[in-house]
């Protein structure tokens, strides 16, 4: 496994965000001295924290990501942030999260964002998944994958995929590892056919220190994503530890 994705959503600001980042980095520096290779920890804080955390981040240990972007480089789009602006601050950007989709974001706009972010030099992190745990779950996730990638050349640009079953977000229990394996295998097969040189899929959906090993044992996965499980440094470091051992 390679990735731990920490999506802080609309939590933590100011000194709280800085303290968590610095504590996590100190723990990572102890675990992974210079010369060793830690998992890629991607921290995605709210927009106001990007610049302050950018001044503190050690990019050997932590990479920053934004939680959203617009597809235009500039223009009269009040409240929006362009990929070109974000490229000065972050390496990654989340696109198509289920909460954005629930707020009305459509596949056509998601596809534009993925392509624009990639052209700006960012690595898009595209979220796909199904709304209900039905027999057609894999097909729904695959359709969202294809629609989200329709405007990007995967032979030129790398896109990381997060498999995020909407019904598992905030639930008491995550998706079953067998279900996750089946969907991820199909998503990777589709990525390969679309020309991706390095198909990478992360599982997101109620991952925490208590269940992370359920997913580190799924060898087709390239990492895990956590929200509540990443809001305490001790929890976040435990998740990193388990991913590093996988």
C-alpha positions in Angstrom: 0.0 0.0 0.0 1.1 3.5 -0.7 -1.5 6.1 0.3 -3.2 7.5 3.4 -5.7 10.2 2.5 -6.7 12.4 5.3 -9.7 14.5 4.3 -10.4 17.0 7.1 -13.6 18.3 5.5 -14.9 21.3 7.5 -13.0 20.4 10.6 -10.0 22.0 12.3 -8.8 25.5 11.6 -5.9 27.8 12.6 -3.8 26.6 15.5 -5.7 23.2 15.7 -4.8 22.4 12.1 -1.2 23.5 12.6 -0.8 21.5 15.8 -2.2 18.3 14.2 0.1 18.6 11.2 3.2 19.3 13.3 2.4 16.5 15.7 1.8 14.0 12.9 5.0 15.1 11.1 7.1 14.7 14.3 5.7 11.2 14.6 6.4 10.4 11.0 10.0 11.7 11.3 10.6 9.3 14.2 9.1 6.3 12.3 10.7 7.1 8.9 14.1 8.7 9.2 15.8 10.2 6.1 16.6 7.4 3.7 13.4 5.5 4.4 10.2 5.8 2.4 7.0 6.5 4.3 3.5 6.0 2.8 2.3 9.0 0.9 0.2 10.9 3.5 -2.1 13.4 1.8 -3.6 15.9 4.1 -6.6 17.9 2.7 -7.6 20.7 5.1 -10.2 23.4 4.6 -9.1 26.1 2.1 -8.1 28.7 4.8 -5.5 26.4 6.2 -3.7 25.6 2.9 -1.3 28.5 3.0 -0.5 28.4 6.7 0.1 24.6 6.6 2.1 25.0 3.4 4.6 27.0 5.4 4.9 24.1 7.9 4.7 21.0 5.8 7.7 18.7 5.2 7.0 17.3 1.8 9.1 14.2 2.4 6.5 13.2 5.0 3.3 14.9 4.1 1.7 16.2 0.9 -1.1 18.7 0.8 -4.3 18.5 -1.1 -7.3 20.7 -1.7 -10.9 19.6 -1.2 -12.3 21.0 -4.5 -11.6 23.2 -7.4 -13.2 25.0 -10.4 -12.4 24.0 -13.9 -11.6 27.5 -15.2 -8.2 29.1 -14.8 -9.8 32.4 -13.8 -13.0 34.4 -14.2 -16.2 35.7 -12.6 -16.8 32.7 -10.3 -17.5 34.0 -6.8 -16.4 31.6 -4.1 -14.4 29.4 -6.4 -10.7 28.5 -6.6 -8.9 27.5 -9.8 -6.5 24.7 -10.3 -3.8 27.2 -11.3 -4.2 29.0 -8.0 -4.1 25.7 -6.1 -0.9 24.5 -7.9 1.0 27.1 -5.9 -0.1 25.4 -2.6 -0.9 21.7 -3.1 0.0 18.6 -5.0 -3.4 17.0 -5.1 -7.1 18.0 -5.3 -10.2 16.0 -4.4 -12.9 15.9 -7.1 -16.3 14.3 -7.1 -16.6 13.5 -3.4 -20.1 12.1 -2.6 -20.9 15.2 -0.5 -20.2 17.4 -3.5 -22.4 15.1 -5.7 -25.2 15.3 -3.1 -25.0 19.1 -3.3 -25.7 19.0 -7.0 -22.3 18.5 -8.7 -22.8 16.6 -12.0 -20.5 14.2 -13.9 -19.9 16.8 -16.7 -18.6 19.3 -14.2 -16.5 16.7 -12.4 -14.9 15.6 -15.7 -14.0 19.2 -16.5 -12.4 19.6 -13.0 -10.4 16.4 -13.4 -9.0 17.5 -16.8 -8.3 21.1 -15.6 -6.5 20.0 -12.5 -4.3 17.6 -14.4 -3.4 20.2 -17.0 -2.5 22.6 -14.1 0.1 20.0 -12.9 -2.0 18.7 -10.0 -2.8 15.1 -9.4 -6.6 14.7 -9.3 -8.1 12.4 -6.8 -11.4 11.3 -8.3 -14.1 9.8 -6.0 -16.5 7.2 -7.5 -18.9 4.7 -5.9 -22.5 3.6 -5.6 -25.3 5.1 -3.6 -26.8 1.8 -2.5 -25.3 -1.7 -1.8 -27.1 -3.4 -4.6 -26.1 -6.0 -7.2 -25.4 -3.2 -9.7 -22.9 -1.4 -7.4 -19.9 -2.2 -9.5 -21.5 -1.0 -12.7 -22.5 2.3 -11.0 -19.0 2.9 -9.7 -17.6 2.1 -13.1 -19.9 4.5 -14.9 -18.9 7.3 -12.6 -15.2 6.4 -13.3 -15.6 6.6 -17.0 -17.7 9.8 -17.0 -15.2 11.5 -14.6 -12.2 10.6 -16.8 -13.7 11.3 -20.2 -11.8 14.6 -20.7 -8.4 13.5 -19.5 -5.6 11.7 -21.3 -4.5 9.0 -18.9 -1.4 8.3 -21.0 -0.2 11.8 -20.1 -1.7 12.4 -16.6 -2.0 10.4 -13.5 -5.3 10.3 -11.6 -5.8 8.5 -8.3 -9.2 7.0 -7.7 -11.0 6.7 -4.4 -13.7 4.0 -4.3 -16.2 5.6 -1.9 -19.5 3.7 -1.5 -21.8 6.5 -0.4 -23.9 4.2 1.8 -20.7 3.5 3.9 -19.9 7.1 4.6 -20.4 7.8 8.3 -21.9 4.4 8.9 -21.3 2.2 11.9 -19.6 -0.4 9.7 -17.6 0.0 6.5 -18.1 -2.0 3.4 -17.2 -5.6 3.5 -13.6 -6.3 2.3 -14.8 -8.9 -0.2 -17.2 -6.4 -1.8 -14.4 -3.8 -1.9 -12.0 -6.2 -3.6 -14.5 -7.0 -6.3 -15.3 -3.4 -7.2 -11.6 -2.3 -7.0 -10.6 -5.1 -9.4 -13.1 -4.0 -11.9 -12.2 -0.3 -11.6 -8.5 -1.2 -12.1 -9.4 -3.2 -15.1 -11.3 -0.3 -16.6 -8.4 2.1 -15.8 -6.0 -0.2 -17.6 -8.3 -0.3 -20.7 -8.6 3.5 -20.6 -4.8 3.8 -20.8 -3.7 4.4 -17.3 -0.1 3.6 -16.9 -0.4 3.1 -13.1 -4.0 2.3 -12.0 -4.3 3.2 -8.3 -7.4 2.9 -6.2 -7.8 3.9 -2.5 -10.7 2.8 -0.4 -12.6 5.6 1.4 -15.6 5.1 3.7 -15.5 5.0 7.5 -11.9 3.9 7.9 -10.4 4.2 11.3 -7.9 2.6 13.7 -10.3 -0.1 14.6 -11.0 -1.4 11.1 -8.1 -0.3 8.9 -6.5 -3.7 8.9 -9.7 -5.0 7.2 -8.5 -3.0 4.2 -4.8 -3.2 4.4 -5.3 -6.9 3.8 -7.0 -6.2 0.4 -3.9 -6.5 -1.8 -5.5 -4.8 -4.8 -5.9 -1.6 -2.9 -3.3 1.2 -3.0 -4.3 2.9 0.2 -7.1 4.1 2.5 -8.8 7.4 3.2 -10.1 8.6 6.6 -11.9 11.6 7.9 -12.8 11.3 11.6 -10.0 8.7 11.9 -7.5 11.4 10.8 -8.5 14.2 13.1 -6.3 13.1 16.0 -2.6 12.7 15.5 -2.4 9.4 17.4 -5.1 7.8 15.3 -3.7 9.1 12.0 -0.2 7.8 12.9 -1.6 4.4 13.8 -3.3 4.2 10.4 -0.1 5.2 8.7 1.8 2.5 10.7 -0.7 -0.2 9.5 -0.5 0.9 5.9 3.3 0.9 6.0 3.2 -2.7 7.2 0.8 -3.8 4.5 
